[in-house]
Amino acid sequence: MSYKTTVERRPELQSSVHQKHGYEVPEWITLPVTGGSDAHLSWVVGIVDVRHRRPLHTQEGGSR
């Protein structure tokens, strides 16, 4: 499973994954984004910002 989020929201996402994951020590890797489609990167920032109004654990659909 992979998630997309911003640096600012990473701690919240990490906490949510650790709370819900079945493993005692879930794998957690952070990769820097060094480039990509401007349209896609703008979409990620926009969707994360919109969803920030609700807690991560209640969101549905799409990668974060």
TACOR-V498323 format. One line per field, one symbol per residue. psi: psi as a letter, one per 30 degrees, with the letter a starting at -180 (. if undefined). Layout:
# TACOR-V498323
psi->???
This chain:
# TACOR-V498323
psi->kllkaleefeeeeeeeeeefkfleikkjkkkkjfllkeeeeeeeeeeeeeffflkeffklkll.
